[in-house]
């Protein structure tokens, strides 16, 4: 998975990408199959800050991939109860 992807999400930055299998599962990723798609998605990303539904999807994807969520998942797999502050 592209590491910067989650950093961009956490910084509320739209993500424009080619059709990477790792990115397809995220609602906030603007997936581009062609050169024209990529250009269209860049234009969409430029105004995405004004789209509350897109920004909510971006925040949701960021939260689900935060270090806290990843640590909780590891604890659960190991059978350890995570302590939340």
QUINOR-V652678 format. One record per backbone hydrogen bond with DSSP energy under -1.0 kcal/mol. CO is the residue of the C=O (numbers start at 1). NH is the residue of the N-H. If there is no record, write none. Layout:
co: [CO | CO]
nh: [NH | NH]
This chain:
co: [2 | 4 | 5 | 6 | 7 | 8 | 9 | 15 | 17 | 18 | 20 | 20 | 23 | 26 | 29 | 30 | 34 | 35 | 36 | 37 | 38 | 39 | 40 | 41 | 42 | 44 | 47 | 48 | 51 | 52 | 53 | 54 | 55 | 56 | 57 | 58 | 59 | 60 | 63 | 66 | 67 | 68 | 69 | 70 | 71 | 72 | 73 | 74 | 75]
nh: [5 | 8 | 9 | 10 | 11 | 13 | 12 | 30 | 32 | 20 | 23 | 24 | 26 | 29 | 31 | 17 | 38 | 39 | 40 | 41 | 42 | 43 | 44 | 45 | 46 | 47 | 50 | 51 | 55 | 56 | 57 | 58 | 59 | 60 | 61 | 62 | 63 | 64 | 66 | 70 | 71 | 72 | 73 | 74 | 75 | 76 | 77 | 78 | 80]
